[in-house]
Amino acid sequence: MSKSDQTVTPRADIAVELSGVVKLFTQKQPSLSVRDIFLPRRKIVKALDDVSFTVKRGELVAYAGPNGAGKSTTIKLLGGMLAQKQGDIRVLGLSPLKNRIPLMRKLGVLFGNRTELWWDHPVSSSYHWKQKVWDIPKNDFVEMEALVLDLLDIRPFYQTFARELSLGQRMRADLGMMLLHRPELILLDEPTLGLDVLAKRQMIGFLKQLNEREGTTVVVTSHDMDDLEEMTRRILLLSNGRIAFDGSFAALREELGCTRRAIVIFNDGSRREIAYEDTGKLLRDLSELNNIADISFTQSSLEEGLANLFLKWK
């Protein structure tokens, strides 16, 4: 699949930059003989294979792909939790490996299946613990505390023990805690995992508002393409450790052949389906039809198109 055109961006305006990044893992293989017990067989897995891309400051970018494509590995590399085999990584102008501590002051990372909340303490205790340990200025902490408590609707359970929270409440509390030091860049790995419809709406709405209000750069992974399309304008699609697509969701739909259709119902009960790309031309075509009783619109599912594509990539 084609990549979108890349324009030259001043380095100071770049939040994330990967150049020729390769990441290898070693997997121990099952023992098939006595010899394997003493000399275990190992398999080299290339999680990322010559990955290069940039994210500008203030962007809200989706990072997607099938299971095992390398999404979480990329997030861990950006956060300095893993080291690449080859290539260069710069996050907010810093090396995640050489400058991990100063980078953490500017970075926020959230994994949907983990929590940093103290399990047997109220949410408020975890928040105030972070303020002390991270040495967040009191005024900054009070301001951000009020912001996340209101916008993420945390106040009703702020004094509740973390172990008593629902999954949606816990995810919102974790997101709020991650934001207390006002990070310039946040990396989110499956932040809507397991959330109900209402909790998803709250999470997505907050992230969009945070990006617009604070100018926070956001890179988010998810298997839910509807969530990603609602949150972001740009999507990086990863396949077998390589960037397979970089562009807008509209361009991705066009690449996948996700067609839009108008379903016209006539007064006599008959119907007609019209595939279209240009809305203006569709309206002109419809104006030439008589006895229209109703019109509905539909389009091919983006997830269905991607599922077929992922099968080809296997």
RANOR-V700451 format. One record per backbone hydrogen bond with DSSP energy under -0.5 kcal/mol. NH is the residue of the N-H (numbers start at 1). CO is the residue of the C=O. Records with the same first field share a line. If there is no record, write none. Layout:
BEGIN
NH: CO, CO
END
This chain:
BEGIN
4: 246
7: 5
13: 10
14: 11
15: 55
16: 55
17: 90
18: 53
19: 88
21: 51
22: 86
23: 48
25: 45
27: 25, 43
29: 41
37: 33, 34
38: 34, 35
39: 35
43: 27
45: 25, 43
47: 23, 45
48: 23
49: 241
50: 48
51: 21
53: 18
55: 16
57: 13
59: 56
61: 218
62: 234
63: 220
64: 236
66: 238
69: 66
74: 70
75: 71
76: 72
77: 73
78: 74
79: 75
80: 77
81: 76
82: 76
85: 22
86: 22
88: 19
90: 17
91: 94
92: 15
94: 91
96: 94
99: 95
103: 99
104: 100
105: 101
106: 103
107: 103
108: 185
110: 187
112: 189
114: 111
119: 117
121: 118
123: 160
124: 158
125: 122
126: 122
127: 123
128: 124
129: 125
130: 126
131: 127
132: 128
133: 129
134: 130
135: 132
136: 131
141: 137
142: 138
143: 139
144: 140
145: 141
146: 142
147: 143
148: 144
149: 145
150: 146
151: 147
152: 148
153: 150
154: 149
155: 149
157: 154
158: 155
160: 157
162: 118, 121
163: 119
164: 161
165: 162
170: 166
171: 167
172: 168
173: 169
174: 170
175: 171
176: 172
177: 173
178: 174
179: 175
180: 177
182: 179
184: 106
185: 106
186: 217
187: 108
188: 186, 219
189: 110, 187
190: 188, 221
191: 221
193: 190
195: 192
200: 196
201: 197
202: 198
203: 199
204: 200
205: 201
206: 202
207: 203
208: 204
209: 205
210: 206
211: 207
212: 208
213: 209
214: 210
215: 210, 211
216: 210
217: 184
218: 59
219: 186
220: 61
221: 188
222: 63
225: 223
228: 224
229: 225
230: 226
231: 227
232: 228
233: 60
234: 60
235: 247
236: 62
237: 235, 245
238: 64, 236
239: 242
241: 69
242: 239
244: 237, 242
245: 237
246: 2
247: 235
249: 233
252: 248
253: 249
254: 250
255: 251
256: 252
257: 253
258: 253
259: 257
260: 276
261: 298
262: 274
263: 261, 296
264: 262, 272
265: 263, 294
266: 270
267: 291
269: 266
272: 264
274: 262
275: 273
276: 260
279: 277
282: 278
283: 279
284: 280
285: 281
286: 282
287: 283
288: 284, 285
289: 286
293: 265
294: 265
296: 263
298: 261
300: 259
305: 301
306: 302
307: 303
308: 304
309: 305
310: 306
311: 307
312: 308
313: 309
314: 310
END
